[in-house]
Amino acid sequence: MTPTPLPLHAVVLFGHGSRDPLWRQPIEAVAARMRQTAPDVLVRCAYLELTEPNLPTAVAELAALGITSLCVVPLFLGVGRHAREDLPVLMQDLRHLYPQVAISLKPAIGEDPQLIGLIAELSLRP
């Protein structure tokens, strides 16, 4: 039997982080759903602070697995200092460290019109 090849594409769900271990459950639930929906894509969670792994650690692991493309999805509702200042610096460093990997960055999830609509819909439910 031929071994299943490793996925070449990965997604990193990137959150702020918290000292509260329960805080990460929704992000990990999204990752689990993504793995069910697209088993050919490697999905990892990473955090800016207070929670492990951080983004450089997650990307290092994925690069070591031989991925060729990676998309970072910031799970921030608002575009604050972290999304505007910290994340672009992290992305620049990662692109420099892993030139063999095409690393892209999506806009903060809170800017997506579909998510805005879904939040409005959920908020209006009786």
C-alpha positions in Angstrom: 0.0 0.0 0.0 1.3 3.5 -0.9 1.7 5.8 2.0 -0.6 8.9 2.0 1.5 12.0 1.1 1.7 14.8 3.6 -0.4 17.9 2.8 1.6 20.7 1.3 -0.8 23.4 2.5 -1.3 24.6 6.0 -3.5 27.1 7.9 -2.6 28.6 11.2 -5.5 30.0 13.3 -3.8 32.9 15.2 -5.3 34.2 18.4 -4.3 36.6 21.1 -3.9 34.0 24.0 -5.0 34.0 27.6 -3.9 32.6 31.0 -7.3 30.9 31.2 -7.0 27.5 29.5 -10.7 27.4 28.6 -10.2 30.5 26.4 -8.6 28.5 23.6 -11.5 26.0 23.3 -13.4 28.0 20.6 -10.3 28.3 18.4 -9.5 24.7 18.8 -13.1 23.8 17.9 -12.7 25.8 14.6 -9.5 23.9 13.9 -11.2 20.5 14.6 -14.0 21.5 12.2 -11.5 22.5 9.6 -9.7 19.2 9.9 -13.0 17.3 9.4 -13.9 19.5 6.4 -10.5 19.5 4.7 -8.4 16.6 5.9 -5.8 17.4 3.2 -4.9 20.7 4.9 -2.7 20.8 8.0 -4.4 23.1 10.6 -2.6 24.5 13.7 -3.5 27.0 16.3 -1.0 29.6 17.5 -1.1 32.5 19.9 0.5 35.9 20.3 1.0 35.6 24.1 0.2 33.8 27.3 -0.7 30.5 25.4 1.4 28.0 23.6 2.4 27.5 20.9 3.3 30.9 19.6 3.3 31.6 15.9 7.0 31.0 15.2 6.8 27.6 16.9 3.8 26.5 14.9 5.3 27.7 11.6 8.6 26.0 12.4 6.8 22.7 13.0 4.9 23.0 9.8 8.0 24.0 7.8 9.8 20.9 9.2 6.9 18.8 7.8 7.6 20.1 4.4 4.6 22.3 3.7 5.0 24.6 0.7 2.3 27.1 1.5 0.8 28.5 4.7 -2.0 30.9 5.4 -2.2 32.7 8.8 -5.8 33.6 9.8 -6.0 36.2 12.6 -8.9 35.4 14.8 -9.3 38.9 16.0 -12.7 40.6 15.9 -11.2 44.1 15.9 -8.0 45.3 14.3 -6.1 46.7 17.2 -2.4 47.2 17.8 -1.6 43.5 17.7 -3.1 43.0 14.2 -1.8 46.3 12.9 1.7 46.3 14.4 2.8 43.0 16.0 1.5 40.6 13.4 3.1 42.2 10.3 6.5 42.1 12.1 6.0 38.4 12.9 5.0 37.7 9.3 8.0 39.5 7.9 10.3 37.5 10.2 8.7 34.2 9.3 8.9 34.9 5.5 12.6 35.6 6.0 13.2 32.4 8.0 11.2 30.2 5.6 11.7 31.5 2.1 10.8 28.1 0.7 7.2 28.5 2.1 4.7 30.8 0.5 3.3 32.5 3.7 0.1 34.6 3.3 -1.9 36.6 5.8 -5.7 36.9 5.7 -7.4 40.0 7.1 -8.6 39.8 10.7 -11.6 37.5 10.8 -13.8 40.3 12.3 -13.5 42.3 9.0 -15.2 39.5 7.0 -18.7 40.6 5.9 -19.9 37.0 6.3 -18.8 36.9 9.9 -20.4 40.3 10.6 -23.6 39.0 9.1 -23.5 35.8 11.1 -22.9 37.7 14.3 -25.8 40.0 13.5 -28.0 37.1 12.8 -27.1 35.2 15.9 -27.5 38.4 18.0 -31.0 38.9 16.7 -32.2 35.4 17.5 -34.9 35.4 20.3 
